[in-house]
């Protein structure tokens, strides 16, 4: 099945860049501060190693604030995981990308640049929280997958489907989407400080790394009939 591997040089959408980290507009400064503080502590100590007391002390709030804003410590952790997902790849970014007039190949390239940008951000606590959750999942992970991952998977499937000329519901779609994002998932859980074969990848720019991953993904989608 022929698939174009050359991205269009026209009709770029610079406004899409960075849409994954747009600030929230709910105006609840206390709630946001608690999430930020909890996120940093969960990233550093893990879910089991982080107490409500330590979160409130560092956030400068009363311990009752957690129950008021989130219902419980689990409710706070769920809010942190959802915030991680939102910053990692927001639904708004994906929907705008999918609905844009860009060629499907360019849409996939924009997606990978955004994904890689977050994976390579060593100072981003959100990636550390997500890596911990994947390696040592809590009972909340399934809910996050259902409420956050599945809707985004469906949007990405429409982009991949455009490229491969198959329906998003095609039985082959899960493995096609996985083949696109798998390299980033591996980099997410590998300690970049360790001398592994993929360590040099962390020194690349997001654009360079994303472009390489995009070319491999496009080559695989071009050979779909053998998949």
C-alpha positions in Angstrom: 0.0 0.0 0.0 1.7 3.2 -1.1 2.2 5.8 1.6 3.9 9.1 1.1 7.0 9.6 3.2 7.6 13.2 2.3 6.0 15.8 4.5 4.4 18.8 2.9 6.4 22.0 3.1 3.3 24.1 3.0 0.3 24.7 5.2 2.2 24.3 8.5 0.3 25.0 11.7 2.8 26.6 14.2 -0.1 27.3 16.5 -0.3 23.6 17.3 3.2 23.5 18.9 3.1 23.4 22.6 -0.7 23.0 22.8 -0.2 20.1 25.2 0.7 22.4 28.1 -1.8 25.2 27.9 -2.5 26.6 31.4 -5.8 25.8 33.1 -8.3 28.6 33.4 -10.3 27.4 36.5 -8.7 30.1 38.6 -8.4 27.8 41.6 -4.9 28.7 42.7 -5.0 26.5 45.8 -6.1 23.4 43.9 -3.4 24.0 41.3 -0.7 24.5 43.9 -1.7 21.2 45.7 -1.5 19.3 42.4 1.9 20.8 41.5 3.3 20.1 44.9 1.9 16.6 45.1 3.2 15.9 41.6 6.7 16.8 42.5 6.6 14.7 45.6 5.0 11.7 43.9 7.8 12.0 41.2 10.5 12.0 43.9 9.1 9.6 46.4 6.4 7.6 44.7 2.8 7.2 45.7 3.4 5.0 48.8 6.2 7.2 50.0 4.3 10.5 49.9 1.9 11.4 52.7 -0.9 14.0 52.7 0.9 15.8 55.5 4.1 16.2 53.5 2.1 17.5 50.6 0.2 20.1 52.6 3.3 21.2 54.5 5.2 22.0 51.2 2.1 23.5 49.6 1.5 25.7 52.6 -2.1 24.6 53.1 -4.2 22.9 55.8 -4.5 19.1 55.5 -8.3 19.5 55.2 -7.6 21.2 51.8 -7.0 17.8 50.2 -10.4 16.4 51.3 -12.1 19.7 50.2 -10.6 19.8 46.7 -10.1 16.1 45.9 -12.1 14.1 48.4 -9.2 12.0 49.5 -5.5 11.3 49.0 -6.5 8.8 46.2 -8.6 11.6 44.6 -5.6 13.9 44.7 -3.4 11.2 43.1 -6.0 10.6 40.4 -6.1 14.4 39.7 -2.3 14.4 39.4 -2.3 11.5 37.0 -5.0 13.2 34.9 -2.9 16.4 34.9 0.1 14.3 33.8 -1.9 13.0 30.9 -3.1 16.5 30.0 0.4 18.0 29.9 1.8 14.9 28.2 -0.6 15.2 25.3 -3.8 17.2 25.7 -7.0 16.2 24.1 -7.4 19.7 22.7 -4.1 19.4 20.9 -5.0 16.1 19.4 -8.4 17.1 18.3 -7.1 20.3 16.7 -4.4 18.4 15.0 -6.8 15.7 13.7 -9.2 18.3 12.4 -6.5 20.4 10.7 -6.0 20.6 6.9 -2.5 19.2 7.2 -1.7 16.0 5.3 -2.0 13.0 7.5 1.8 12.3 7.4 2.4 15.9 8.8 -0.2 15.3 11.5 1.7 12.3 12.7 5.0 14.2 12.6 3.5 17.0 14.8 2.2 14.4 17.2 5.6 12.8 17.5 7.4 16.1 18.0 5.0 16.9 20.9 5.4 13.5 22.4 9.2 13.4 22.2 9.4 17.0 23.6 7.9 15.8 26.8 9.8 12.5 27.0 13.1 14.4 26.7 12.2 17.0 29.3 14.4 15.7 32.2 13.1 18.3 34.6 9.5 17.5 34.0 8.0 15.9 37.1 5.0 14.7 35.1 7.1 12.2 33.1 8.6 10.8 36.3 5.2 10.3 37.9 3.9 8.5 34.8 7.0 6.3 34.6 6.5 5.3 38.3 2.9 4.6 37.7 3.6 2.4 34.7 6.3 0.4 36.5 4.4 0.1 39.7 0.7 0.6 38.9 -1.9 1.6 41.4 -5.6 0.7 41.3 -6.2 4.0 39.6 -4.3 3.2 36.4 -7.2 1.4 34.7 -9.5 4.4 35.3 -6.9 6.8 33.8 -6.6 4.5 30.8 -10.4 4.5 30.3 -10.9 8.2 30.9 -7.7 9.7 29.4 -5.8 7.2 27.2 -8.7 5.6 25.3 -10.2 8.8 23.9 -6.7 10.0 22.8 -6.0 6.6 21.3 -9.2 6.9 19.2 -8.1 10.3 17.9 -4.6 9.1 17.0 -6.2 6.1 15.3 -8.0 8.4 12.9 -4.6 10.0 11.9 -2.9 6.6 11.5 -6.0 5.4 9.6 -5.7 8.3 7.2 -2.1 7.3 6.5 -2.7 3.6 6.2 -6.0 4.0 4.4 -7.8 1.8 6.9 -10.7 2.4 9.3 -9.9 3.4 12.9 -11.8 0.3 14.0 -9.6 -2.1 11.9 -8.4 -5.0 14.0 -4.8 -4.1 13.0 -5.1 -0.6 14.5 -4.0 -1.3 18.1 -0.6 -2.7 17.0 -0.1 0.1 14.4 -0.7 2.8 17.1 1.5 0.9 19.5 4.3 0.7 16.9 4.2 4.5 16.6 4.4 5.3 20.3 6.4 2.3 21.6 9.8 3.9 21.2 8.7 6.9 23.4 7.2 4.5 26.0 10.5 2.7 26.3 12.5 6.0 26.6 10.0 7.1 29.3 10.8 4.2 31.6 14.5 3.9 31.0 16.8 5.8 33.4 18.6 8.3 31.1 21.6 8.3 33.5 22.4 4.7 32.9 24.8 3.7 30.1 22.3 1.9 28.0 22.4 1.5 24.2 19.7 4.1 23.8 21.3 6.7 26.1 22.6 8.8 23.2 19.0 9.4 22.1 18.4 11.6 25.1 21.0 14.0 23.9 19.2 14.6 20.6 16.9 17.5 20.0 13.1 16.7 20.0 12.9 17.7 16.3 15.8 15.3 15.3 14.6 12.4 17.3 10.9 12.8 16.4 11.9 13.0 12.7 13.7 9.7 12.9 10.9 8.0 14.7 8.4 9.5 12.2 10.4 8.1 9.2 10.5 4.6 10.8 6.7 4.8 11.5 5.9 5.9 8.0 8.0 3.1 6.6 6.1 0.6 8.7 2.8 2.0 7.7 3.8 1.9 4.0 4.4 -1.9 4.4 1.1 -2.5 6.1 0.1 -5.3 3.7 2.8 -7.4 5.3 1.8 -6.5 8.9 
